[in-house]
Structures are given as C-alpha cells and as structure tokens.
Amino acid sequence: MTLKELIKGKKVHFKYYREGELWYETDDGFDFPIPVSDTGTGIFKAEDTAVQFMRWIRKQLAVRDEWERERKEQALNLAQDRA
C-alpha cells in the first residue's frame, strides 16, 4: 500500500505499548510504532486521524520496503548457492 492509501480518510487505533514504543494500527491493518522518545509534549489518543500520524507511517513503510529488499536478496543468494 502507498502512504496516500493508508492515510486518506482513514483512522489509526492504539494497540499497545511495548519497550518504549506506542503501537498503532490503521483501518487497513497496517501496524507502526511511535517511539515514546519522539512524542515530546504531544497528546496521543486511542483513535485519531491517520494523517496526523503520517510521519511514523512513512517511516514504517520504509522499514518494510527495506525488509522486502533484504528478503529478496537473501532468496536470490540462496538460489545461487543451490545452483
């Protein structure tokens, strides 16, 4: 999904807190963390508009893209090792 698809007209919902991060989920089921150290004096509601969380959604999309790139690279390396 694209950032625009994840935020346009959507909401986020607080899921849980773990190891210094607030975890939220978009209406589409996309999970993303917000480091507590990055919250400053902000107010983080249990439910809010996704556009307000665009900064952290964008970061998590980049992380997932990197994971996918590494997964494909590993698969290619395994295929080459077997050949």
Secondary structure, 3 states (H helix, E strand, C coil): CCHHHHHCCCEEEEEEEECCEEEEEECCCCEEEEEHHHCCCCCCCCEEEHHHHHHHHHHHHHHHHHHHHHHHHHHHHHHHHHC
